[in-house]
């Protein structure tokens, strides 16, 4: 039995439907941009570890969501960030306002304005522990199997 999330296994049409529905997708929270859900799905497809979407709107006010994922090597981190950026540009024609950390490859930040994607090296994610720092933020159920 596969442990890959159903959204990653779903047909392209099913995945696109879930992404386009945005706030109506399984377990999503109002105000989370559909492109943030798409970024999470891309991370899972590319073997991102422990991908999480946090609804930040009520806590932070300047951003609606954080997408957190991690990779086992610096090359994997950069590859995840590059693929998320490429796919979002292709699917939604959006590009990040800023990209930080691509050279270092331990923590890449893609700032899309209304959401931010954080791609960590596993050790860096454990050290900064943003899930604990923002533990009051609701976790968005973005997979079809959740």
N, C-alpha and C positions, 0 to 999 in steps of 0.2 A: 504494500500500500504506500502510495506516494505521500510525502509530508509537505510537498509544495502547496502553496495556497491555491484555492480554487480560482481566484481571479487570474493568477498567472496561467492556470491550465484552461481557463475558459476560452471559447472561440474569440476571435478578434471582435466580432459583432457584439457578443455578450459583454466583453470587457469595455468596449466603447460605450455601450448602453449604460453600464454602471458608472463609468467616468462622466458621461454627459449628464446623467441624472444628478450628480453632485450631491446636493443635500437630501435627495430621495434615495441615494444608494444605501445599502444595508448598514444600519447603525451609524450613519454619518451625522454630524452635528451641524446645525444651521450656521452659516457663515464660513464654512471651510470651503475654499475654492476647489472646484473640480480638478483643476490642474495639479493641486497638491496630492489628490488621490491618484492621479496618473503618475506623478513622480514616485509615489510609494510603490505602485505596481511595477514600474520600470526597475526600481531598485531590487524588488523581489525576483523579477525575471532574470536579473543579472547577478543573482546569488548574494545580494546584500543581506547582512545578518541583522536579525531582530529589528526589522523595519517597523517604526511607530509613527503615527500621525497624532499630534497634540493640537487641540483647539485652543488657541492662545488669545482670541479676541477679547474675552472678558477680563483677562489677567493683564495683558500687555497694552492693548489699545492701538499699537502701531502696526501690528501684524496679526493676521487671522489664524495662521497655522504654522507649526514647525513640522517638518518631515525629518526624522532621524533614522539613519541606517549606518552600517559599518561594513568594512572589508578587512580581510586578514593581512593584506600587504599594502604598501603605499601604491603600488601599481594598480591593485584592485580598487582602492579608494579613488584614484584618478579616473580609472575606467568607468566606475559607477557614475561619478559626477559628469563626465563627458557624455555618457549615454543618456543620462537624465536630461541634460541640456539639449542634446541633439533631438531626442524624441519629443520633448515639449515644444521645441521650435517647429518641428515637423507637424505635430498634431494640433497644436493650439496657436501656432505662430507667435509664441511669447518667448522672450529672451530675458535672462537675468539682468537686472540693473547693475549688479556687481557680482564678481566672482573672486573669492579670497582663498588662498591656501593651496592652489593647484600645484605650484612648484614643490612645496614641502610634502604634500600628500598624506599628512597625518590628520588634518581636519580641513575639508573643503566646504566652503559655505557658498551656496547659490542663493542670492537675494532676488526674489521675484516681486518684491514690493508687498503684496498682500500675503505672501507666505515665503518661508525660508527653508531651504533644504540643507541639512547638515549631514555630510558624509564623513564618517570618522574611521580612523584606524582603530581596531578593537581596543587596544590599550589606551588610546587617547579618549575614547568614549567612556571607558571605565573610570579614568582619572577625573574628567570634568563632570560626569554623571548628570547631564542635563535633565534626564527623566526625574531624578530626585529633586533637583533644584526647582523644577516646574511641576512638582507632583500634584499640585492643585488643578492643573490643566486637565480637562477631560481627554481621555484617549478616544480617538475616533476609530470605530470599527470600519475599516476600509476594504477588507477582504470579503468575498462573497460567502466564504465558509465560516465567518465569525458570527 
